[in-house]
Amino acid sequence: MSVDMKVVAMVKECVGDSVKNKNGNQTRKVRVNSDMYYLSLVNADKKLMYLSPDYYKWFVSQKDAAITSGIELRKIPK
């Protein structure tokens, strides 16, 4: 959270072959969605969800992936 409490961000990381783990994918998606829910409850002007590059690529490719309204999904730069 920023000092002035106007910006809040969450960061999720998942790298390499662990993104391809089909057994963990649903759990991974649920974790992102639940984190976005909690992020949506925060009183801030800007809400950001950062995902590692591999995680971001995987998440946005999911047909049922949803981004909570008012939250910006961003990729962590390499």
C-alpha positions as CSV (number, residue, x, y, z in Angstrom):
1,M,0.0,0.0,0.0
2,S,1.3,3.5,-0.8
3,V,2.0,5.9,2.0
4,D,-1.0,8.0,1.2
5,M,-3.1,4.8,1.0
6,K,-4.4,5.6,-2.5
7,V,-2.7,2.7,-4.3
8,V,-2.7,-1.0,-3.1
9,A,-1.1,-3.9,-4.9
10,M,-0.8,-7.7,-4.6
11,V,1.8,-9.8,-6.2
12,K,1.6,-13.5,-7.2
13,E,4.5,-15.5,-8.5
14,C,4.5,-18.8,-10.3
15,V,7.4,-19.7,-12.6
16,G,8.6,-22.2,-15.1
17,D,7.2,-25.7,-15.2
18,S,5.0,-25.1,-12.1
19,V,2.6,-23.1,-14.3
20,K,2.2,-26.2,-16.5
21,N,1.1,-28.4,-13.5
22,K,-2.4,-29.3,-14.5
23,N,-3.3,-30.5,-11.0
24,G,-2.5,-27.1,-9.5
25,N,-4.0,-24.9,-12.1
26,Q,-7.5,-24.7,-10.6
27,T,-6.1,-24.0,-7.2
28,R,-3.9,-21.3,-8.7
29,K,-6.9,-19.7,-10.4
30,V,-8.9,-19.8,-7.2
31,R,-6.1,-18.1,-5.3
32,V,-5.9,-15.2,-7.8
33,N,-9.6,-14.8,-7.8
34,S,-9.8,-14.8,-4.0
35,D,-6.9,-12.3,-3.8
36,M,-8.8,-10.1,-6.2
37,Y,-11.9,-10.3,-4.1
38,Y,-10.0,-9.2,-1.0
39,L,-8.3,-6.5,-3.0
40,S,-11.7,-5.2,-4.1
41,L,-12.7,-4.7,-0.5
42,V,-9.9,-2.2,0.2
43,N,-10.7,1.5,0.0
44,A,-8.1,2.8,-2.4
45,D,-8.1,4.8,-5.6
46,K,-6.0,2.3,-7.5
47,K,-5.9,-1.5,-7.0
48,L,-3.3,-3.6,-8.8
49,M,-2.8,-7.3,-9.1
50,Y,0.7,-8.2,-10.4
51,L,1.5,-11.7,-11.7
52,S,4.9,-13.1,-12.7
53,P,5.4,-13.3,-16.5
54,D,4.7,-17.0,-16.7
55,Y,1.7,-16.8,-14.3
56,Y,0.3,-13.8,-16.2
57,K,0.6,-15.6,-19.6
58,W,-1.1,-18.6,-18.2
59,F,-3.9,-16.7,-16.4
60,V,-5.0,-14.6,-19.3
61,S,-5.1,-17.6,-21.5
62,Q,-7.8,-19.3,-19.3
63,K,-11.2,-19.1,-20.9
64,D,-12.9,-18.7,-17.5
65,A,-10.4,-16.3,-15.9
66,A,-12.1,-13.2,-14.7
67,I,-10.7,-10.0,-13.5
68,T,-12.6,-8.3,-10.8
69,S,-14.0,-4.9,-11.7
70,G,-11.9,-2.0,-10.5
71,I,-8.7,-4.0,-10.4
72,E,-5.9,-3.7,-13.0
73,L,-4.1,-6.9,-13.8
74,R,-0.4,-6.3,-14.6
75,K,2.6,-8.4,-15.5
76,I,5.7,-8.1,-13.4
77,P,8.5,-6.9,-15.7
78,K,11.4,-9.3,-16.2
